[in-house]
Amino acid sequence: MPADLTAALADRYSLRRVLGRGGMATVYLADDRKHHRAVALKVLLPGLAAYLGAERFLKEIQIAARGRGSDRHPGMARRDVLDRTDRL
């Protein structure tokens, strides 16, 4: 795990392992210390964040979170927590 990412998220999340990587982000399996549950964290790649701006990524998450019935579909993860850090 990247040390700077682990440090930036340490107060809220404990990273376990990488679930996947893509052109925009890396997804980690983590423990949410506040809600005491396992979560998937999608972390935008730093270079892309600087180029596109974090606001675009946040808007994408908000649009996806409004998807109909996604919270009831067994193949889709819940999207009930939106978090941001500028400590990276």
LINVENCOR-V844317 format. One record per run of one state. SS is the DSSP state (H for helix, E for strand, - for the rest). FROM is the first residue (numbers start at 1). TO is the last residue. If there is no record, write none. Layout:
((SS:FROM:TO) (SS:FROM:TO))
//
This chain:
((-:1:2) (H:3:9) (-:10:12) (E:13:21) (-:22:24) (E:25:32) (-:33:36) (E:37:44) (-:45:45) (H:46:52) (-:53:53) (H:54:65) (-:66:88))
//
